[in-house]
């Protein structure tokens, strides 16, 4: 098959949670550019609708749905809505997170709140949407983790800034997500569903100059990730071009941890 055809997502329905966020919006854009029908979700339906409308104005096939992944009833309602509206699901980008903890000494109740959404709720959503993908004949699940799920924090990056009080739930959940990807790949063996994970490094988001200087001098490419860097990787893993990539965690950090 021609490589352009392998990378095409035409006639595939792919759902992206947190599609209005920093990486989420890039992911929605990349999938839509590869001709997928994309569903972007948010707890705030108006936010998802605004994102979808912006892409539709540019000629892309993007739709909005609401889901609160911490609410089992909302998760099941999303699954039913996707099945009713599209009759199938070919891909799921597991991207949405909640970050109630703001630092090491944050109230422990905030860790519990984070766990409810980012662990229990995420697993609920992952199982339900995977079930829909299996019913549709198979497809691809891509989870967005972080390099901080693989390594401890480098606190020298924050020297000269007021940053650096890093929340423990971020490291905990991202590390768990990487191994959960391997678990799902094995448990769903024979179901024609591939599970992969992407662990990005830092995304440029107008951070303080001191942080940018500290961070970028350690990266062989001498920059943070930009908003195009993740698009090709997501399309690869969602498409037939990635048909034999399964159970992997791909570190996308510009060589920072080489």
C-alpha positions in Angstrom: 0.0 0.0 0.0 1.2 3.5 -0.8 2.6 5.3 2.3 0.1 8.2 1.8 -2.7 5.7 2.0 -1.2 4.0 5.1 -1.2 7.4 6.8 -4.7 8.4 5.8 -7.4 8.4 8.4 -10.2 8.8 5.9 -13.5 7.1 7.1 -12.1 6.6 10.6 -13.9 8.0 13.6 -11.5 9.0 16.4 -12.4 10.5 19.8 -10.0 12.9 21.6 -10.7 13.7 25.3 -9.5 17.1 26.4 -9.4 18.3 22.8 -9.4 22.0 23.7 -6.2 21.8 25.8 -2.6 22.6 24.8 -1.8 19.2 23.3 -5.4 18.2 22.7 -6.0 20.9 20.2 -2.9 20.0 18.3 -3.9 16.3 18.3 -7.4 17.1 17.0 -5.9 19.2 14.3 -3.5 16.5 13.2 -6.1 13.8 13.0 -8.5 16.1 11.1 -5.7 17.0 8.7 -5.3 13.3 8.0 -9.0 13.2 7.0 -10.4 11.6 10.2 -13.8 12.3 11.6 -12.8 13.7 15.0 -14.9 13.9 18.2 -13.5 16.4 20.7 -14.7 16.2 24.3 -14.6 18.3 27.4 -16.4 18.5 30.7 -17.5 21.9 29.5 -19.6 21.3 26.3 -19.3 24.9 25.3 -15.5 24.6 25.2 -15.7 21.5 23.0 -18.2 23.1 20.7 -16.1 26.2 20.3 -13.1 24.0 19.4 -15.1 21.9 16.9 -16.6 25.0 15.3 -13.2 26.6 14.7 -12.0 23.4 12.9 -15.2 23.1 10.9 -14.7 26.7 9.7 -11.4 25.5 8.3 -13.1 22.6 6.5 -12.4 19.8 8.9 -14.9 17.2 10.1 -14.8 17.8 13.9 -17.7 17.3 16.3 -18.2 18.1 20.0 -19.4 16.0 22.9 -19.5 16.4 26.6 -18.1 13.9 29.2 -17.0 14.1 32.8 -14.7 11.1 33.1 -15.0 11.2 36.9 -18.7 10.4 36.5 -19.6 6.8 35.4 -23.0 7.9 34.1 -21.4 10.6 31.9 -18.9 8.0 30.6 -21.7 5.6 29.6 -23.7 8.4 28.1 -20.8 9.4 25.9 -20.3 5.8 24.7 -24.0 5.6 23.8 -23.9 9.0 22.0 -20.9 8.0 19.9 -22.6 4.7 18.9 -25.8 6.4 18.0 -24.3 9.3 16.1 -21.5 7.5 14.2 -22.2 3.8 14.6 -18.6 3.0 15.3 -15.4 4.1 16.9 -12.0 3.5 15.3 -9.7 5.3 17.6 -9.4 6.9 21.1 -6.8 9.5 22.2 -6.8 9.3 26.0 -5.6 12.8 26.7 -7.9 14.5 29.3 -6.6 15.1 32.8 -7.6 17.1 35.9 -4.9 18.7 38.0 -6.3 19.7 41.4 -2.9 19.4 43.2 -0.7 22.4 43.0 2.4 21.2 44.9 3.9 18.7 47.3 2.1 20.0 50.4 -1.3 20.3 48.8 -4.2 18.9 50.9 -4.3 15.1 50.6 -7.9 15.4 49.7 -6.8 16.9 46.4 -4.8 13.7 45.7 -7.9 11.7 46.2 -9.8 14.0 43.8 -7.1 13.7 41.2 -7.2 9.9 41.6 -10.9 9.8 41.1 -10.6 11.5 37.7 -7.2 10.6 36.4 -7.1 6.9 37.6 -10.5 5.5 38.4 -12.4 7.7 35.9 -9.8 7.3 33.2 -9.9 3.5 33.5 -13.7 3.5 33.3 -13.6 5.6 30.1 -10.7 3.5 28.7 -12.6 0.3 29.1 -15.9 1.6 27.8 -14.4 3.2 24.6 -12.2 0.2 24.0 -15.3 -2.0 24.1 -16.8 0.2 21.4 -13.7 0.0 19.3 -13.7 -3.8 19.6 -17.4 -3.9 18.6 -16.4 -1.7 15.5 -13.9 -4.3 14.4 -10.7 -2.9 16.0 -8.6 0.2 16.0 -6.1 2.2 18.0 -5.9 3.6 21.5 -3.3 6.3 22.2 -2.7 7.5 25.7 -0.9 10.8 26.4 1.5 10.5 29.3 4.6 12.6 30.0 8.4 12.1 30.3 7.7 12.9 34.0 6.0 9.5 34.2 9.4 8.0 33.3 11.9 10.2 35.3 12.0 12.1 38.5 11.9 15.9 38.3 15.0 17.8 37.3 14.7 20.7 39.8 17.6 22.6 38.2 15.2 23.5 35.4 13.4 25.8 37.8 16.4 27.7 39.2 15.8 31.5 39.0 12.0 31.1 38.8 9.1 30.8 41.3 8.3 27.4 39.7 9.4 24.0 41.0 6.8 23.0 43.6 5.7 20.0 41.5 2.5 18.0 42.4 3.1 14.3 43.1 -0.1 13.1 41.4 1.3 14.2 38.0 4.2 11.8 38.3 2.1 9.1 39.8 -0.6 9.0 37.2 1.7 9.4 34.2 3.9 6.5 35.3 0.9 4.3 35.9 -0.5 5.2 32.4 2.6 3.9 30.7 2.4 0.5 32.3 -1.4 0.4 31.9 -0.8 0.7 28.2 1.3 -2.5 28.2 -1.3 -4.2 30.3 -4.1 -3.3 27.9 -2.1 -4.5 24.9 -1.7 -7.9 26.5 -5.2 -8.2 27.9 -6.9 -7.3 24.6 -4.7 -9.6 22.6 -6.6 -11.0 19.6 -9.2 -8.2 19.6 -7.5 -6.2 16.8 -6.9 -3.1 19.1 -3.5 -1.6 19.5 -2.5 0.4 22.7 0.3 2.8 22.7 1.5 5.7 24.8 3.3 9.0 24.0 5.4 10.6 26.7 6.1 14.2 25.6 8.7 16.5 27.0 8.0 20.1 27.8 5.7 22.0 25.4 6.5 25.7 24.9 3.8 27.8 26.6 5.4 31.2 27.2 7.2 29.9 30.4 9.5 32.3 32.2 12.7 33.0 30.4 14.9 31.6 33.1 13.1 28.3 32.8 13.4 28.3 29.1 17.1 29.0 29.3 17.7 26.2 31.9 15.6 23.7 30.0 16.5 24.3 26.4 20.3 24.2 26.9 19.9 20.5 28.0 17.9 19.5 24.9 20.1 18.6 21.9 17.5 20.3 19.6 17.8 23.4 21.9 14.1 24.0 22.1 10.9 22.9 23.7 8.3 21.0 21.8 6.0 23.1 19.6 2.4 22.5 18.6 3.2 20.6 15.5 5.6 18.1 17.0 3.1 15.6 18.3 0.7 15.6 15.3 2.7 13.2 13.1 3.3 10.7 15.9 -0.4 10.6 16.8 -1.4 10.1 13.1 1.2 7.3 12.8 -0.1 5.5 15.8 -3.8 6.0 14.8 -3.3 4.9 11.1 -2.4 1.7 9.3 1.2 3.0 9.0 1.5 2.0 12.7 -0.3 -1.3 12.3 2.5 -3.3 14.0 3.3 -0.9 16.8 1.6 -2.1 20.0 2.3 -1.9 23.7 4.9 0.9 23.2 5.7 4.1 25.1 7.3 6.6 22.8 9.4 9.3 24.5 9.1 12.6 22.6 11.5 15.0 24.3 13.9 16.3 21.6 16.7 14.1 23.0 16.6 15.6 26.5 16.9 12.2 28.1 19.2 10.6 25.5 
